[in-house]
Amino acid sequence: MSDAPGPAEPTAELPASVDEVYSFLGPSGTFTEAALAQVPEARGKKWRAVNNVGEALADVVAGRSVAAMIAIENSIDGGVSVAQDALATIPGLRIIGEYLVPVRFVLVGRPGTALADVRTVNAHPVAYAQCHQWLDRALPGHAHLPASSNVAAAASLFEGSTADAAIAPPGIVDRLDVEVLADEIGDNPNAVTRFVLVSTSRAVPPPTGADKTSLIAELPDDRPGGLLELLEQFSTRGINLSLIESRPIGDALGRYRFVIDADGHIGDERVADALLGLRRFSPSVIFLGSYPRADRERIQFDPRYRDEVFTEAREWLASLTEETGPAAPAQG
């Protein structure tokens, strides 16, 4: 696997725990484990491999883990819906950090397998989606057998799987006795997966100037202009959205919640003001956290939306009701 970006700085205070266990999608060798390896606080602590996102977050809620690393977005395939839905429906969770991992894939088989022998490929659905163009060219007519993780896909070849090959990370050859049938099978060599570290900690790290705020908001009803009104809460305050994806609420057709990543920190006046506006507009707003961006790129915004502009406006408003208000401007 390609080298991942350098480890992020500590992001937030984690809940106290005797064992300080961290959960991640296993088994060992997954991209999720590579993301967890970037967390300074997790080094030297116990890591617990789980089978899916739900189990990882259940560990956090139950106190079996202080935090869980989950994939939230891929540069090719977009948002990870199962993670987004879990964050929307499991109360009390906060994102305390994000980490980027470049993803590369190889096609592997049991010793003695030839590429021409492959009829069925075992692969995690996200990995399969990122390799399907190569597979369609090299193995037309192949069948896909879903796996819980990329490493599990390769391991299944020795556990009675009917698959002939599996999509896995390049490092799988150091863990299992597999043969590489094809290298660099990903459709985009620049693919990156974004992971987030999720905890129940309520502490929010201070603003760094290179931050991201994640939240989930529902539209009040299904009508023309509803989404525009939601977006205006950010645009009128000069806030860029790096992610906005819709997910069905599930109670009726036409009812959606929106997963949003906004540039900035809740401690920034423009972001705080946008959240207040959003709360007045939306029947349900879930604040998932403000945390340093993994790329450490400072947020650029129009000076009209700097903190001083908001504080001066509030001071001006307060002065209008004071007994001795500001002097009236001279006439003429």
Contacts in CASP RR format, 6 or more apart in sequence:
PFRMAT RR
TARGET T0000
AUTHOR 0000-0000-0000
METHOD contacts of the structure
MODEL  1
MSDAPGPAEPTAELPASVDEVYSFLGPSGTFTEAALAQVPEARGKKWRAV
NNVGEALADVVAGRSVAAMIAIENSIDGGVSVAQDALATIPGLRIIGEYL
VPVRFVLVGRPGTALADVRTVNAHPVAYAQCHQWLDRALPGHAHLPASSN
VAAAASLFEGSTADAAIAPPGIVDRLDVEVLADEIGDNPNAVTRFVLVST
SRAVPPPTGADKTSLIAELPDDRPGGLLELLEQFSTRGINLSLIESRPIG
DALGRYRFVIDADGHIGDERVADALLGLRRFSPSVIFLGSYPRADRERIQ
FDPRYRDEVFTEAREWLASLTEETGPAAPAQG
1 31 0 8 1.000
1 34 0 8 1.000
1 101 0 8 1.000
1 102 0 8 1.000
1 103 0 8 1.000
1 104 0 8 1.000
1 169 0 8 1.000
1 170 0 8 1.000
1 171 0 8 1.000
2 102 0 8 1.000
2 104 0 8 1.000
3 102 0 8 1.000
4 34 0 8 1.000
4 35 0 8 1.000
4 37 0 8 1.000
4 38 0 8 1.000
4 99 0 8 1.000
4 100 0 8 1.000
4 101 0 8 1.000
4 102 0 8 1.000
5 38 0 8 1.000
5 99 0 8 1.000
5 100 0 8 1.000
5 294 0 8 1.000
5 295 0 8 1.000
6 38 0 8 1.000
7 38 0 8 1.000
7 39 0 8 1.000
7 40 0 8 1.000
8 38 0 8 1.000
8 39 0 8 1.000
8 40 0 8 1.000
8 97 0 8 1.000
8 98 0 8 1.000
8 99 0 8 1.000
8 292 0 8 1.000
8 294 0 8 1.000
9 40 0 8 1.000
9 292 0 8 1.000
10 40 0 8 1.000
10 41 0 8 1.000
10 205 0 8 1.000
11 96 0 8 1.000
11 97 0 8 1.000
11 197 0 8 1.000
11 205 0 8 1.000
11 291 0 8 1.000
11 292 0 8 1.000
12 94 0 8 1.000
12 96 0 8 1.000
12 97 0 8 1.000
12 199 0 8 1.000
12 201 0 8 1.000
12 203 0 8 1.000
12 204 0 8 1.000
12 205 0 8 1.000
12 291 0 8 1.000
13 201 0 8 1.000
13 203 0 8 1.000
14 20 0 8 1.000
14 41 0 8 1.000
14 66 0 8 1.000
14 67 0 8 1.000
14 96 0 8 1.000
14 199 0 8 1.000
14 201 0 8 1.000
15 63 0 8 1.000
15 66 0 8 1.000
15 199 0 8 1.000
15 200 0 8 1.000
15 201 0 8 1.000
17 63 0 8 1.000
17 65 0 8 1.000
17 66 0 8 1.000
19 45 0 8 1.000
19 46 0 8 1.000
20 45 0 8 1.000
20 46 0 8 1.000
20 66 0 8 1.000
21 45 0 8 1.000
21 46 0 8 1.000
21 47 0 8 1.000
21 48 0 8 1.000
21 59 0 8 1.000
21 64 0 8 1.000
21 65 0 8 1.000
21 66 0 8 1.000
22 36 0 8 1.000
22 39 0 8 1.000
22 42 0 8 1.000
22 45 0 8 1.000
22 46 0 8 1.000
22 47 0 8 1.000
22 48 0 8 1.000
22 65 0 8 1.000
22 66 0 8 1.000
22 67 0 8 1.000
22 68 0 8 1.000
22 69 0 8 1.000
23 47 0 8 1.000
23 48 0 8 1.000
23 49 0 8 1.000
23 50 0 8 1.000
23 55 0 8 1.000
23 56 0 8 1.000
23 59 0 8 1.000
23 60 0 8 1.000
23 64 0 8 1.000
23 65 0 8 1.000
23 67 0 8 1.000
23 68 0 8 1.000
23 69 0 8 1.000
24 30 0 8 1.000
24 32 0 8 1.000
24 33 0 8 1.000
24 35 0 8 1.000
24 36 0 8 1.000
24 47 0 8 1.000
24 48 0 8 1.000
24 49 0 8 1.000
24 50 0 8 1.000
24 56 0 8 1.000
24 68 0 8 1.000
24 69 0 8 1.000
25 32 0 8 1.000
25 33 0 8 1.000
25 49 0 8 1.000
25 50 0 8 1.000
25 51 0 8 1.000
25 52 0 8 1.000
25 53 0 8 1.000
25 56 0 8 1.000
25 69 0 8 1.000
25 70 0 8 1.000
25 71 0 8 1.000
25 148 0 8 1.000
25 149 0 8 1.000
26 32 0 8 1.000
26 33 0 8 1.000
26 49 0 8 1.000
26 50 0 8 1.000
26 51 0 8 1.000
26 149 0 8 1.000
26 151 0 8 1.000
26 152 0 8 1.000
27 49 0 8 1.000
27 149 0 8 1.000
27 151 0 8 1.000
27 152 0 8 1.000
27 155 0 8 1.000
28 49 0 8 1.000
28 151 0 8 1.000
28 175 0 8 1.000
29 151 0 8 1.000
29 169 0 8 1.000
29 171 0 8 1.000
29 172 0 8 1.000
29 175 0 8 1.000
30 149 0 8 1.000
30 150 0 8 1.000
30 151 0 8 1.000
30 169 0 8 1.000
31 71 0 8 1.000
31 101 0 8 1.000
31 103 0 8 1.000
31 150 0 8 1.000
31 169 0 8 1.000
31 193 0 8 1.000
31 195 0 8 1.000
32 69 0 8 1.000
32 70 0 8 1.000
32 71 0 8 1.000
32 149 0 8 1.000
32 195 0 8 1.000
33 47 0 8 1.000
33 49 0 8 1.000
33 69 0 8 1.000
34 101 0 8 1.000
35 69 0 8 1.000
35 71 0 8 1.000
35 99 0 8 1.000
35 101 0 8 1.000
35 193 0 8 1.000
35 195 0 8 1.000
36 42 0 8 1.000
36 47 0 8 1.000
36 69 0 8 1.000
36 195 0 8 1.000
36 197 0 8 1.000
37 43 0 8 1.000
38 99 0 8 1.000
39 67 0 8 1.000
39 69 0 8 1.000
39 99 0 8 1.000
39 197 0 8 1.000
42 67 0 8 1.000
48 59 0 8 1.000
48 64 0 8 1.000
48 65 0 8 1.000
50 56 0 8 1.000
50 59 0 8 1.000
50 68 0 8 1.000
51 148 0 8 1.000
52 82 0 8 1.000
52 148 0 8 1.000
53 70 0 8 1.000
53 71 0 8 1.000
53 80 0 8 1.000
53 82 0 8 1.000
53 83 0 8 1.000
53 86 0 8 1.000
54 82 0 8 1.000
54 86 0 8 1.000
56 65 0 8 1.000
56 68 0 8 1.000
56 69 0 8 1.000
56 70 0 8 1.000
56 198 0 8 1.000
57 68 0 8 1.000
57 70 0 8 1.000
57 86 0 8 1.000
57 87 0 8 1.000
57 90 0 8 1.000
57 93 0 8 1.000
57 198 0 8 1.000
58 64 0 8 1.000
59 65 0 8 1.000
59 68 0 8 1.000
60 66 0 8 1.000
60 67 0 8 1.000
60 68 0 8 1.000
60 93 0 8 1.000
60 198 0 8 1.000
60 199 0 8 1.000
60 200 0 8 1.000
61 90 0 8 1.000
61 92 0 8 1.000
61 93 0 8 1.000
61 200 0 8 1.000
63 200 0 8 1.000
66 199 0 8 1.000
67 96 0 8 1.000
67 197 0 8 1.000
67 198 0 8 1.000
67 199 0 8 1.000
68 197 0 8 1.000
68 198 0 8 1.000
68 199 0 8 1.000
69 99 0 8 1.000
69 195 0 8 1.000
69 196 0 8 1.000
69 197 0 8 1.000
69 198 0 8 1.000
70 80 0 8 1.000
70 83 0 8 1.000
70 86 0 8 1.000
70 195 0 8 1.000
70 196 0 8 1.000
70 198 0 8 1.000
71 80 0 8 1.000
71 83 0 8 1.000
71 126 0 8 1.000
71 193 0 8 1.000
71 194 0 8 1.000
71 195 0 8 1.000
72 79 0 8 1.000
72 80 0 8 1.000
72 83 0 8 1.000
72 84 0 8 1.000
72 98 0 8 1.000
72 194 0 8 1.000
72 195 0 8 1.000
72 196 0 8 1.000
73 79 0 8 1.000
73 80 0 8 1.000
73 193 0 8 1.000
73 194 0 8 1.000
73 243 0 8 1.000
74 80 0 8 1.000
74 103 0 8 1.000
74 126 0 8 1.000
74 130 0 8 1.000
74 191 0 8 1.000
74 192 0 8 1.000
74 193 0 8 1.000
74 194 0 8 1.000
75 188 0 8 1.000
75 190 0 8 1.000
75 191 0 8 1.000
75 192 0 8 1.000
75 193 0 8 1.000
75 194 0 8 1.000
76 129 0 8 1.000
76 130 0 8 1.000
76 187 0 8 1.000
76 188 0 8 1.000
76 191 0 8 1.000
77 126 0 8 1.000
77 129 0 8 1.000
77 130 0 8 1.000
78 245 0 8 1.000
79 243 0 8 1.000
79 245 0 8 1.000
79 259 0 8 1.000
80 126 0 8 1.000
81 247 0 8 1.000
84 216 0 8 1.000
84 245 0 8 1.000
84 247 0 8 1.000
84 259 0 8 1.000
85 247 0 8 1.000
87 93 0 8 1.000
87 95 0 8 1.000
87 198 0 8 1.000
87 216 0 8 1.000
87 259 0 8 1.000
87 286 0 8 1.000
87 288 0 8 1.000
88 216 0 8 1.000
88 247 0 8 1.000
88 257 0 8 1.000
88 259 0 8 1.000
88 286 0 8 1.000
92 200 0 8 1.000
93 198 0 8 1.000
93 199 0 8 1.000
93 200 0 8 1.000
93 288 0 8 1.000
94 198 0 8 1.000
94 199 0 8 1.000
94 200 0 8 1.000
94 201 0 8 1.000
94 202 0 8 1.000
94 288 0 8 1.000
94 289 0 8 1.000
95 196 0 8 1.000
95 197 0 8 1.000
95 198 0 8 1.000
95 214 0 8 1.000
95 288 0 8 1.000
95 289 0 8 1.000
95 291 0 8 1.000
96 197 0 8 1.000
96 198 0 8 1.000
96 199 0 8 1.000
96 201 0 8 1.000
96 205 0 8 1.000
96 289 0 8 1.000
96 291 0 8 1.000
97 196 0 8 1.000
97 197 0 8 1.000
97 291 0 8 1.000
97 292 0 8 1.000
97 294 0 8 1.000
98 194 0 8 1.000
98 195 0 8 1.000
98 196 0 8 1.000
98 197 0 8 1.000
98 212 0 8 1.000
98 291 0 8 1.000
98 292 0 8 1.000
98 293 0 8 1.000
98 294 0 8 1.000
99 194 0 8 1.000
99 195 0 8 1.000
99 196 0 8 1.000
99 197 0 8 1.000
99 294 0 8 1.000
100 192 0 8 1.000
100 193 0 8 1.000
100 194 0 8 1.000
100 195 0 8 1.000
100 294 0 8 1.000
100 295 0 8 1.000
101 192 0 8 1.000
101 193 0 8 1.000
101 195 0 8 1.000
102 190 0 8 1.000
102 191 0 8 1.000
102 192 0 8 1.000
103 127 0 8 1.000
103 130 0 8 1.000
103 169 0 8 1.000
103 191 0 8 1.000
103 192 0 8 1.000
103 193 0 8 1.000
104 169 0 8 1.000
104 170 0 8 1.000
104 184 0 8 1.000
104 186 0 8 1.000
104 189 0 8 1.000
104 191 0 8 1.000
105 127 0 8 1.000
105 130 0 8 1.000
105 131 0 8 1.000
105 150 0 8 1.000
105 167 0 8 1.000
105 168 0 8 1.000
105 169 0 8 1.000
105 170 0 8 1.000
105 184 0 8 1.000
105 185 0 8 1.000
105 186 0 8 1.000
106 167 0 8 1.000
106 168 0 8 1.000
106 169 0 8 1.000
106 170 0 8 1.000
106 172 0 8 1.000
106 173 0 8 1.000
106 180 0 8 1.000
106 181 0 8 1.000
106 182 0 8 1.000
106 183 0 8 1.000
106 184 0 8 1.000
106 185 0 8 1.000
107 115 0 8 1.000
107 118 0 8 1.000
107 121 0 8 1.000
107 131 0 8 1.000
107 165 0 8 1.000
107 166 0 8 1.000
107 167 0 8 1.000
107 180 0 8 1.000
107 181 0 8 1.000
107 182 0 8 1.000
107 185 0 8 1.000
108 154 0 8 1.000
108 157 0 8 1.000
108 165 0 8 1.000
108 166 0 8 1.000
108 167 0 8 1.000
108 168 0 8 1.000
108 172 0 8 1.000
108 173 0 8 1.000
108 176 0 8 1.000
108 178 0 8 1.000
108 179 0 8 1.000
108 180 0 8 1.000
108 181 0 8 1.000
109 118 0 8 1.000
109 154 0 8 1.000
109 157 0 8 1.000
109 164 0 8 1.000
109 165 0 8 1.000
109 166 0 8 1.000
109 178 0 8 1.000
109 179 0 8 1.000
109 181 0 8 1.000
110 157 0 8 1.000
110 158 0 8 1.000
110 178 0 8 1.000
110 179 0 8 1.000
111 177 0 8 1.000
111 178 0 8 1.000
111 179 0 8 1.000
112 179 0 8 1.000
113 164 0 8 1.000
113 165 0 8 1.000
113 179 0 8 1.000
113 181 0 8 1.000
114 181 0 8 1.000
115 138 0 8 1.000
115 139 0 8 1.000
115 181 0 8 1.000
115 182 0 8 1.000
117 164 0 8 1.000
118 139 0 8 1.000
118 142 0 8 1.000
118 164 0 8 1.000
118 165 0 8 1.000
118 181 0 8 1.000
119 139 0 8 1.000
119 142 0 8 1.000
119 143 0 8 1.000
119 164 0 8 1.000
120 142 0 8 1.000
120 143 0 8 1.000
120 144 0 8 1.000
120 145 0 8 1.000
120 162 0 8 1.000
120 163 0 8 1.000
120 164 0 8 1.000
120 165 0 8 1.000
121 128 0 8 1.000
121 135 0 8 1.000
121 139 0 8 1.000
121 142 0 8 1.000
121 143 0 8 1.000
121 144 0 8 1.000
121 145 0 8 1.000
121 163 0 8 1.000
121 164 0 8 1.000
121 165 0 8 1.000
121 166 0 8 1.000
121 167 0 8 1.000
122 145 0 8 1.000
122 146 0 8 1.000
122 147 0 8 1.000
122 153 0 8 1.000
122 154 0 8 1.000
122 156 0 8 1.000
122 157 0 8 1.000
122 161 0 8 1.000
122 163 0 8 1.000
122 165 0 8 1.000
122 166 0 8 1.000
122 167 0 8 1.000
123 131 0 8 1.000
123 144 0 8 1.000
123 145 0 8 1.000
123 146 0 8 1.000
123 147 0 8 1.000
123 150 0 8 1.000
123 153 0 8 1.000
123 166 0 8 1.000
123 167 0 8 1.000
124 146 0 8 1.000
124 147 0 8 1.000
124 148 0 8 1.000
124 149 0 8 1.000
124 150 0 8 1.000
124 152 0 8 1.000
124 153 0 8 1.000
124 167 0 8 1.000
125 146 0 8 1.000
127 150 0 8 1.000
127 153 0 8 1.000
127 167 0 8 1.000
128 135 0 8 1.000
128 144 0 8 1.000
128 146 0 8 1.000
128 167 0 8 1.000
130 186 0 8 1.000
130 187 0 8 1.000
130 188 0 8 1.000
130 191 0 8 1.000
131 167 0 8 1.000
131 185 0 8 1.000
131 186 0 8 1.000
131 187 0 8 1.000
132 187 0 8 1.000
133 187 0 8 1.000
134 182 0 8 1.000
134 185 0 8 1.000
134 186 0 8 1.000
134 187 0 8 1.000
135 142 0 8 1.000
135 185 0 8 1.000
138 182 0 8 1.000
138 185 0 8 1.000
145 161 0 8 1.000
145 162 0 8 1.000
145 163 0 8 1.000
147 153 0 8 1.000
147 156 0 8 1.000
147 166 0 8 1.000
150 167 0 8 1.000
150 168 0 8 1.000
150 169 0 8 1.000
150 172 0 8 1.000
151 168 0 8 1.000
151 169 0 8 1.000
151 172 0 8 1.000
151 175 0 8 1.000
153 163 0 8 1.000
153 166 0 8 1.000
153 167 0 8 1.000
153 168 0 8 1.000
154 166 0 8 1.000
154 168 0 8 1.000
154 172 0 8 1.000
154 176 0 8 1.000
154 178 0 8 1.000
155 176 0 8 1.000
156 163 0 8 1.000
156 166 0 8 1.000
157 163 0 8 1.000
157 165 0 8 1.000
157 166 0 8 1.000
157 176 0 8 1.000
157 178 0 8 1.000
158 176 0 8 1.000
158 177 0 8 1.000
165 181 0 8 1.000
166 178 0 8 1.000
167 185 0 8 1.000
168 178 0 8 1.000
170 183 0 8 1.000
172 178 0 8 1.000
173 180 0 8 1.000
194 294 0 8 1.000
196 214 0 8 1.000
204 266 0 8 1.000
204 289 0 8 1.000
204 290 0 8 1.000
204 291 0 8 1.000
205 290 0 8 1.000
205 291 0 8 1.000
205 292 0 8 1.000
207 264 0 8 1.000
207 265 0 8 1.000
207 267 0 8 1.000
207 268 0 8 1.000
207 290 0 8 1.000
208 265 0 8 1.000
208 292 0 8 1.000
209 264 0 8 1.000
209 265 0 8 1.000
209 298 0 8 1.000
209 299 0 8 1.000
210 292 0 8 1.000
210 293 0 8 1.000
210 295 0 8 1.000
210 296 0 8 1.000
210 297 0 8 1.000
210 298 0 8 1.000
210 299 0 8 1.000
211 263 0 8 1.000
211 264 0 8 1.000
211 265 0 8 1.000
211 268 0 8 1.000
211 290 0 8 1.000
211 291 0 8 1.000
211 292 0 8 1.000
211 293 0 8 1.000
211 299 0 8 1.000
212 242 0 8 1.000
212 261 0 8 1.000
212 262 0 8 1.000
212 263 0 8 1.000
212 264 0 8 1.000
212 290 0 8 1.000
212 291 0 8 1.000
212 292 0 8 1.000
212 293 0 8 1.000
213 261 0 8 1.000
213 262 0 8 1.000
213 263 0 8 1.000
213 264 0 8 1.000
213 265 0 8 1.000
213 266 0 8 1.000
213 271 0 8 1.000
213 275 0 8 1.000
213 287 0 8 1.000
213 289 0 8 1.000
213 290 0 8 1.000
214 259 0 8 1.000
214 260 0 8 1.000
214 261 0 8 1.000
214 262 0 8 1.000
214 288 0 8 1.000
214 289 0 8 1.000
214 290 0 8 1.000
214 291 0 8 1.000
215 260 0 8 1.000
215 262 0 8 1.000
215 275 0 8 1.000
215 278 0 8 1.000
215 285 0 8 1.000
215 286 0 8 1.000
215 287 0 8 1.000
215 288 0 8 1.000
215 289 0 8 1.000
216 257 0 8 1.000
216 258 0 8 1.000
216 259 0 8 1.000
216 260 0 8 1.000
216 284 0 8 1.000
216 285 0 8 1.000
216 286 0 8 1.000
216 288 0 8 1.000
217 230 0 8 1.000
217 257 0 8 1.000
217 258 0 8 1.000
217 260 0 8 1.000
217 278 0 8 1.000
217 282 0 8 1.000
217 284 0 8 1.000
217 285 0 8 1.000
217 286 0 8 1.000
218 249 0 8 1.000
218 255 0 8 1.000
218 256 0 8 1.000
218 257 0 8 1.000
218 258 0 8 1.000
218 282 0 8 1.000
218 283 0 8 1.000
218 284 0 8 1.000
218 285 0 8 1.000
219 226 0 8 1.000
219 227 0 8 1.000
219 230 0 8 1.000
219 255 0 8 1.000
219 256 0 8 1.000
219 257 0 8 1.000
219 258 0 8 1.000
219 282 0 8 1.000
220 226 0 8 1.000
220 281 0 8 1.000
220 282 0 8 1.000
220 283 0 8 1.000
222 254 0 8 1.000
222 255 0 8 1.000
227 258 0 8 1.000
229 281 0 8 1.000
230 258 0 8 1.000
230 278 0 8 1.000
230 281 0 8 1.000
230 282 0 8 1.000
231 241 0 8 1.000
231 244 0 8 1.000
233 274 0 8 1.000
233 277 0 8 1.000
233 278 0 8 1.000
233 281 0 8 1.000
234 240 0 8 1.000
234 241 0 8 1.000
234 262 0 8 1.000
234 274 0 8 1.000
237 270 0 8 1.000
237 271 0 8 1.000
237 273 0 8 1.000
237 274 0 8 1.000
237 305 0 8 1.000
238 270 0 8 1.000
238 301 0 8 1.000
238 302 0 8 1.000
238 304 0 8 1.000
238 305 0 8 1.000
239 262 0 8 1.000
239 263 0 8 1.000
239 264 0 8 1.000
239 270 0 8 1.000
239 271 0 8 1.000
239 274 0 8 1.000
239 301 0 8 1.000
239 305 0 8 1.000
240 262 0 8 1.000
240 263 0 8 1.000
240 299 0 8 1.000
240 301 0 8 1.000
241 260 0 8 1.000
241 261 0 8 1.000
241 262 0 8 1.000
241 263 0 8 1.000
242 261 0 8 1.000
242 262 0 8 1.000
242 263 0 8 1.000
243 259 0 8 1.000
243 260 0 8 1.000
243 261 0 8 1.000
244 258 0 8 1.000
244 259 0 8 1.000
244 260 0 8 1.000
244 261 0 8 1.000
245 258 0 8 1.000
245 259 0 8 1.000
246 256 0 8 1.000
246 257 0 8 1.000
246 258 0 8 1.000
246 259 0 8 1.000
247 256 0 8 1.000
247 257 0 8 1.000
247 258 0 8 1.000
247 259 0 8 1.000
248 254 0 8 1.000
248 255 0 8 1.000
248 256 0 8 1.000
248 257 0 8 1.000
249 255 0 8 1.000
249 256 0 8 1.000
249 257 0 8 1.000
257 284 0 8 1.000
262 271 0 8 1.000
262 274 0 8 1.000
263 299 0 8 1.000
263 301 0 8 1.000
264 270 0 8 1.000
264 271 0 8 1.000
264 290 0 8 1.000
264 299 0 8 1.000
265 271 0 8 1.000
265 290 0 8 1.000
266 272 0 8 1.000
266 275 0 8 1.000
266 287 0 8 1.000
266 289 0 8 1.000
266 290 0 8 1.000
267 290 0 8 1.000
268 307 0 8 1.000
269 305 0 8 1.000
269 306 0 8 1.000
269 307 0 8 1.000
269 309 0 8 1.000
269 310 0 8 1.000
269 311 0 8 1.000
270 301 0 8 1.000
270 305 0 8 1.000
270 306 0 8 1.000
270 307 0 8 1.000
270 310 0 8 1.000
271 290 0 8 1.000
273 310 0 8 1.000
275 285 0 8 1.000
275 287 0 8 1.000
278 285 0 8 1.000
279 285 0 8 1.000
319 325 0 8 1.000
319 326 0 8 1.000
END
